[in-house]
Amino acid sequence: MSSHDSLAVFAALAAELQQEPDEAVTSRAIVTRMRELVPEADQVSLTIRTSRGGHKTLASSDPLAEEADALQYALGEGPCVEIADTGGWLRSGDVGTDTRYPTWGPRAAELGVGSLLAVAVTDRDGPLGALNLYSARTGAFADRDVVDIALVYAVHATTALSSARRASTLQTAVSSRHVIGMAQGIAMERYGIDQHQSFELLRRLSSTTNVKLREVAAQIVATRAIPHERVDEVVDD
């Protein structure tokens, strides 16, 4: 693919993401566009590190890629797990005989994986995950130009994914504040308490029931009932 074609794909990705900055939509677009950039890739997936130190696949172009990813997560071995944790990039031209992955490699080959290229998706704080390019044939992704295209694209993917995550976080925060405000309004109307007391009521309910504040609020809004009421304690404060 020429540099002009590559720029056209990047521009198309940016336009698509601007229309709907959602993490799921963004992830699918990232995977789809990578396949367009690298025709050698029969399947593409996006691995992300989880907050608990594990890994998950946000999007994949084919069930085979997702299955090959899941096998790496289960075994704790494989290129996409390694790159997602350390950064950089890694190629395996013959996964079935690659001595770096003695357990995952042969099993991946049985699934139909011949070669793999993994490139890190990295922000300023470190690796977020990896883009994984799978090919059914051995010897794929040997051209350094292909690796360079994947690395440049990973920078664009990082920007897009980070933007989508920020938008998602903002939407969640706004939604949470709205639900909590509605629950406060119900408590204020029902018990004649003020805004501070209504929030304190929700906070105590969250603490005593070991349920997140937003979930307590959502339950109150849905049922218009106050669970495990501690109103007297709040009003007396």
C-alpha positions as CSV (number, residue, x, y, z in Angstrom):
1,M,0.0,0.0,0.0
2,S,1.4,3.4,-1.0
3,S,1.9,6.2,1.5
4,H,-1.0,8.1,-0.2
5,D,-3.3,5.1,0.4
6,S,-2.2,4.8,4.0
7,L,-3.0,8.4,4.7
8,A,-6.4,7.9,3.1
9,V,-7.1,5.0,5.4
10,F,-6.0,7.1,8.5
11,A,-8.2,10.0,7.4
12,A,-11.2,7.6,7.0
13,L,-10.6,6.2,10.5
14,A,-10.5,9.7,12.0
15,A,-13.7,10.7,10.3
16,E,-15.4,7.5,11.4
17,L,-14.4,8.0,15.0
18,Q,-15.5,11.6,15.1
19,Q,-19.0,10.5,14.2
20,E,-19.4,8.2,17.2
21,P,-16.6,8.3,19.9
22,D,-17.6,5.1,21.6
23,E,-15.0,2.5,22.8
24,A,-16.8,-0.5,21.2
25,V,-17.3,1.3,17.9
26,T,-13.7,2.7,18.0
27,S,-12.3,-0.8,18.7
28,R,-14.1,-2.3,15.8
29,A,-13.0,0.5,13.4
30,I,-9.4,0.1,14.5
31,V,-9.5,-3.6,13.7
32,T,-11.3,-3.1,10.4
33,R,-8.9,-0.4,9.2
34,M,-5.8,-2.4,10.2
35,R,-6.9,-5.2,7.9
36,E,-7.3,-2.7,5.1
37,L,-3.8,-1.4,5.7
38,V,-2.1,-4.8,5.8
39,P,-3.6,-7.3,3.3
40,E,-1.4,-10.1,4.6
41,A,-3.5,-10.1,7.8
42,D,-6.2,-12.6,7.6
43,Q,-7.5,-11.7,11.0
44,V,-6.9,-8.7,13.4
45,S,-7.7,-8.3,17.0
46,L,-7.2,-5.7,19.7
47,T,-5.9,-6.8,23.1
48,I,-6.3,-4.5,26.1
49,R,-4.8,-4.9,29.6
50,T,-7.4,-4.9,32.4
51,S,-7.2,-3.1,35.7
52,R,-6.6,-6.4,37.4
53,G,-3.5,-7.2,35.4
54,G,-5.2,-9.5,33.0
55,H,-6.0,-9.2,29.3
56,K,-9.2,-9.1,27.1
57,T,-10.0,-8.7,23.5
58,L,-11.9,-5.5,22.8
59,A,-12.6,-6.3,19.1
60,S,-11.6,-8.9,16.5
61,S,-12.3,-9.4,12.8
62,D,-12.8,-13.1,13.1
63,P,-13.6,-15.7,15.8
64,L,-10.3,-17.4,15.1
65,A,-8.4,-14.3,16.2
66,E,-10.4,-14.1,19.4
67,E,-9.8,-17.8,20.1
68,A,-6.1,-17.4,19.5
69,D,-6.1,-14.4,21.8
70,A,-8.0,-16.2,24.5
71,L,-5.6,-19.1,24.4
72,Q,-2.7,-16.7,25.1
73,Y,-4.6,-15.2,28.0
74,A,-5.3,-18.6,29.5
75,L,-1.7,-19.8,29.1
76,G,0.0,-16.5,30.0
77,E,2.1,-17.1,26.9
78,G,2.2,-15.6,23.4
79,P,3.2,-12.5,21.4
80,C,0.1,-10.3,22.1
81,V,0.3,-10.9,25.8
82,E,4.1,-10.1,25.8
83,I,3.7,-6.9,23.8
84,A,0.6,-5.7,25.6
85,D,2.7,-5.9,28.8
86,T,6.1,-4.6,27.6
87,G,5.5,-2.5,24.5
88,G,7.3,-2.5,21.2
89,W,6.5,-5.1,18.5
90,L,7.1,-8.8,17.8
91,R,6.8,-11.1,14.8
92,S,6.5,-14.8,14.7
93,G,6.9,-16.2,11.2
94,D,6.0,-19.7,12.1
95,V,4.1,-20.0,15.4
96,G,4.0,-23.7,15.4
97,T,7.8,-24.1,15.7
98,D,8.6,-20.8,17.5
99,T,10.6,-21.9,20.6
100,R,9.6,-18.7,22.4
101,Y,6.1,-20.0,22.7
102,P,6.4,-23.8,23.3
103,T,2.8,-24.2,24.6
104,W,0.8,-21.6,22.8
105,G,2.5,-21.9,19.4
106,P,1.6,-25.5,18.5
107,R,-1.9,-25.0,19.7
108,A,-2.3,-21.8,17.7
109,A,-1.0,-23.6,14.7
110,E,-3.7,-26.2,15.2
111,L,-6.3,-23.4,15.1
112,G,-4.9,-22.3,11.7
113,V,-2.4,-19.6,12.7
114,G,0.8,-19.5,10.6
115,S,2.3,-16.1,11.4
116,L,1.6,-13.3,13.8
117,L,2.6,-9.7,14.2
118,A,1.9,-7.9,17.4
119,V,2.4,-4.1,17.9
120,A,1.9,-2.2,21.1
121,V,-0.9,0.3,21.7
122,T,0.9,2.7,24.0
123,D,0.1,6.0,25.7
124,R,2.3,8.3,27.8
125,D,1.8,6.1,30.9
126,G,2.9,2.9,29.1
127,P,1.3,0.0,27.1
128,L,-2.5,-0.2,26.9
129,G,-2.5,-3.3,24.9
130,A,-1.6,-4.7,21.5
131,L,-2.9,-4.9,17.9
132,N,-2.6,-8.5,16.8
133,L,-2.3,-9.4,13.1
134,Y,-2.8,-13.1,12.2
135,S,-2.0,-14.9,9.0
136,A,-2.8,-18.4,8.0
137,R,0.4,-18.8,6.1
138,T,3.9,-19.0,7.5
139,G,6.5,-16.3,6.6
140,A,4.0,-13.5,6.7
141,F,4.8,-9.9,7.9
142,A,8.5,-10.3,6.9
143,D,8.6,-7.0,5.1
144,R,9.9,-4.2,7.3
145,D,7.6,-1.7,5.6
146,V,4.6,-3.7,6.8
147,V,5.9,-3.5,10.4
148,D,6.5,0.2,10.0
149,I,2.9,0.8,8.7
150,A,1.6,-1.2,11.7
151,L,3.6,0.8,14.1
152,V,2.5,4.1,12.7
153,Y,-1.1,3.0,12.7
154,A,-0.8,1.9,16.3
155,V,-0.1,5.5,17.2
156,H,-3.3,6.6,15.5
157,A,-5.2,3.7,17.2
158,T,-3.9,4.8,20.6
159,T,-5.1,8.3,20.1
160,A,-8.5,7.1,18.9
161,L,-8.9,4.6,21.8
162,S,-7.8,7.1,24.4
163,S,-10.3,9.7,23.1
164,A,-13.1,7.1,23.1
165,R,-12.3,6.1,26.7
166,R,-12.2,9.7,27.9
167,A,-15.6,10.3,26.2
168,S,-17.0,7.1,27.8
169,T,-15.7,8.1,31.2
170,L,-17.3,11.5,30.9
171,Q,-20.6,10.1,29.8
172,T,-20.5,7.6,32.8
173,A,-19.7,10.4,35.2
174,V,-22.5,12.6,33.8
175,S,-25.0,9.7,33.9
176,S,-24.0,8.9,37.5
177,R,-24.4,12.5,38.7
178,H,-27.9,12.6,37.1
179,V,-29.0,9.3,38.7
180,I,-27.7,10.4,42.1
181,G,-29.4,13.7,41.8
182,M,-32.7,12.0,41.0
183,A,-32.3,9.7,44.1
184,Q,-31.5,12.7,46.2
185,G,-34.6,14.5,45.0
186,I,-36.8,11.4,46.0
187,A,-35.2,11.3,49.5
188,M,-35.6,15.1,50.0
189,E,-39.3,15.0,48.9
190,R,-40.1,12.0,51.0
191,Y,-38.4,12.9,54.2
192,G,-38.2,16.7,54.1
193,I,-34.4,16.6,54.3
194,D,-32.0,19.0,52.5
195,Q,-29.5,18.3,49.7
196,H,-26.6,17.6,52.0
197,Q,-28.6,15.2,54.2
198,S,-30.0,13.4,51.2
199,F,-26.5,12.8,49.8
200,E,-25.3,11.6,53.3
201,L,-28.2,9.2,53.3
202,L,-27.1,7.7,50.0
203,R,-23.5,7.6,51.1
204,R,-24.4,5.7,54.3
205,L,-26.6,3.3,52.4
206,S,-23.8,2.6,50.0
207,S,-21.4,2.0,52.9
208,T,-23.7,-0.2,55.0
209,T,-24.8,-2.3,52.0
210,N,-21.4,-2.4,50.4
211,V,-23.0,-1.4,47.1
212,K,-21.7,1.4,44.9
213,L,-23.3,4.8,45.4
214,R,-24.5,5.0,41.8
215,E,-26.1,1.5,42.1
216,V,-27.9,2.5,45.3
217,A,-29.2,5.6,43.6
218,A,-30.3,3.7,40.5
219,Q,-32.2,1.3,42.8
220,I,-34.0,4.1,44.5
221,V,-34.9,5.8,41.2
222,A,-36.2,2.5,39.8
223,T,-38.3,1.5,42.9
224,R,-38.9,4.9,44.4
225,A,-38.2,3.3,47.8
226,I,-35.3,3.7,50.2
227,P,-33.7,0.4,51.1
228,H,-32.6,-0.3,54.7
229,E,-33.6,3.2,55.8
230,R,-31.4,5.2,58.1
231,V,-33.2,8.5,57.8
232,D,-33.3,9.3,61.5
233,E,-29.6,9.1,61.7
234,V,-29.2,11.5,58.8
235,V,-31.7,14.0,60.0
236,D,-30.2,14.1,63.5
237,D,-26.7,15.0,62.1
